[in-house]
Each structure stands twice: as structure tokens, then as C-alpha cells.
Amino acid sequence: MVQAASQYTDNPAQPKKISWSEFQNRYLTREDKYKYEWLNGIVEKTERAMNYTQLFILVNILNFFEELKIAGKVKGWLVSEPDSFFLENHRRPDIAYFTEAQIARMAHDENQVPQFVIEVISKNDKINKTQRKVQDYQRAGVQVIWQLLPELEQVNVYHGRNMTICKKEDICSAAPVLPDFAIAVSTIFQKPALPQSDEKE
């Protein structure tokens, strides 16, 4: 069912506020090409940043994390699009890091703010909207934020209020949250080799 456009914050008309329970019932379980977030009563609708041509980016990040985990250098989990509250705003980060203790608390219905968040920025994302997300995360206490820009093969790394632009062989670090999670930009955006036509899937 198509929803009234006035409910979305990117509509020039005055947006209509809805309750969290109404948002849960109408938007939280939707499965379409959009991501819905609840910003203190306002529904924000955005296209999912990571399409099928960019799944390799997620795989590269998760594989690197898994290698560190096997080596005993990291604990916890990287989770794709978890539901979390950042103060009064409900957000779904593209990727978020949670400790094992946080996962346990979430199992008992306790909201947990991840300390490390990764957002993939698409060509359709508006600069004001992406920076509002950064501000929401920072106000809620997120220590490290990565903004991935696939078209530029660039990563903007926020440590507190400081932002560093990383390209090519620059190392992106998730310290102090995950000191050993440090990966080159080229590795994040490294595409897998195209399989041969006669190669089995």
C-alpha cells in the first residue's frame, strides 16, 4: 500500500508525526528497496545504499573481521542494518559493531548503541541527510563512524569530531573501539575476479 508522501522528511510539505508503535506496525517489517527510520516521530524513507553490485564490499569487511576473530584479535559481531535507538531517533546503520555483552542485553529488550558504525553512501543520498545521521550517531556516543563512498572508492573516517578522508592504500582504523580493525581502502573496494564461464557456481 502506498503511504502518504507527507509522512516522509524529504517531502517539502510539513511532515506528519506518528507514534513509535504505529511505525513498528506499518514500517519496521517492510521488505522493499527502502530503509525506514523513525526520527522522533517522523518517518525517513531512503533507498537502501548497498545494492547487489556492492555486496562484495560487505563481504570484504565481514571476511576481514572474521579473520581477526579467528586470530583472537576481535570479539563481538558486525551486524547489517540492526534496529537501534540513538537517543530519540531510531536508525538502521548499514553495518554496526556490537559487543557480546550488548548482544546479550538486546536479547532482553535493552536498546544498545553501537560504538562503531559503517554507512555506505549512494549517489542518491543527500549530503544534509547523511550528515544528520553522523550527528545523531555522535550525539548518542558512537565513537567511530565510517562513511563508504563506493563511486569514489573513498572512506570518510570520523573519530569523535575529527574526520579523515582515506583513499587507495590509506588505512581505515576503528580504534579505539576495535584497535586491530584496520584495513586499507583498496581492500574494502577490491572486486572479486570474474568467474570463468565454464567455472561451476
N, C-alpha and C positions, 0 to 999 in steps of 0.2 A: 504494500500500500504506500502510495506516495505521501510524504508528510509535508505539511505547510512550510514553505521556504522561510517564513518569518521566524521559525524556531532556530535558525542557524545564525551564528555570529557573523558570518561573512555576507549576510544579506543587509543591504542598506537600510531596510525598514527596522523599526525598533524590535529587537528580538523578544520572544515570549519566554518567560521563565517557567520551568517545570520542576517538580519535586524529584528528589533522588529516586524514590520508589517508582515514580512514573517512568523515569529514564531507564531504570532497571528492566521494567516490564516491556518497554517499547523499543529499546535500542541495544541493550547490553548483549543480547544473544544473536543479533543480526549477523548474517553471513553474506556479505556482498563486497563490492570493491572499495567500500568506505570504512573509515575508522571513526567511531563516535566517542566523543569525550564530553564530560559534564563539568562545566566551568561555573561553579557556584550558581547553578540553576539554568545556565544557558547551554544548549547543545551545540557543540562544534563538530562539524562534519567535514572530513578531509579525505581525499583519496589515499589509499594505502601507498606509502612511499616505495616499498620494495616490491616490484613486480617480478614475474617469473624469470626475466632476463638478468635479474640481480640477485637471485638466490645464492649464487656462488659466493657472494660477499658474506652472507650469513654463514655459509658452510666454512669459509676460510677462518672466520672469527671463532666459530664453535670448535673447529678442529684444533686451532691453536690453544684454546682454553683447555680442551680435553688432554692435549699433550702435556700441558703444565700440571694438570690434575693428576695424571698418571705418574708424573715425576714427583708428586708431593709438594709442588710449589704453590698451588692454589687450592682452596676449598670453596664449597658453595656451588651456586648454579647461575648460568646465564639463561634468562627466560625471555621468550619472544612475546611481545605485546601483553604483559601482565596488567591486570586492573589494580591501580594503586591511587590513593589519595595523597596529593601534595598540598597540605593544608586544606583549603576549602575546595580545591579543584581535583576532579577525577581525571587522570591521564592514563594513556596506554603507550608507554615508551616502546619504540621498535624493539629494543633489547635492554634488559635491565639485569643487574647483578644483585643476587640475594644470598646472604649467608645461610648456613644450615639452620642457625637459630631463628632467623627471620622466617624461613620456610615453615618451621615448626609453629611459630606464633601465628602465621597466616592460616595454618590448619585449624587453629582455634579462633578464627574470625577476628584476628587483630591486624589492623592495617599496618603495613611496614613500608617505609620509604627507602628505596634502594639508594646506595651511596655512589653507584656508578651506572650511568645511563648512556645508551648509544641511540642516536636518531639518524635515520637515513633521509637526506633532503632530496626531494624530487624536483624536477623542473617546474612542477605545478605549485610548489609550496611558495607562499608569500613570505617575504622577509619579516614583516611585523608579526605574523603568526608564529614563525619559527623562533623568533627572539622572545616572544611571550612565554613560550614553553621553557626556554632557558631560564628566564626569570622565575617562573613557577618552581622549577627544579631547585634553583639556587636558594630561593626563599624558604623552601622546605628542608634545606640542609644537604642536598645532593653535593658531594664533594668533587666528582669528576664527571664531565659531560663531553661526549664525542659527537660532533656533527659530521656525518659522512656525506660528501658531495660526489657521487659516482661520475657524473659527466666531466668534472674537473679532476677526478682522482685526487681529491684533497680531503683532509680531515682537519676540522677546527676543534682543538682540544681546550676545554675550559677547566682550569684548576682554580676553584674559588672564583674571584673576579677577573683573573688573568686568562687571556685567550691566546693560543699559539696556533699558527697555520702550519700544517705539516704536509709535505709533498714528497713523492718519489721515495728516496731511501731514508727520509726522516723517520724517527722512532716515535710512535704514539704510546704514551705511558698512562696507565690507570692508577699510578701511585698518587696518594698514599693508601688508597683503598686496596689495590692489588699491585704491590711493588714489582712483582715478576711478570705482570701482564703488560709487556712492552713489545710492540710489533711494528714492523716497517709498513709504511703506507703502500708500498709496492706489493707487499704480501697480502694486504687486505683486498686489493683490487686485482690480484693475479687471476686471470681467467684460466679455467682448466683447458687442456688440449682438446681439440675437437676429435671425437672418436672416429676411427676409420669406418667406412660404410659397411664393411664386412665384419666389424667387431660386434660381438654379442653384447646385449644390454646387461 
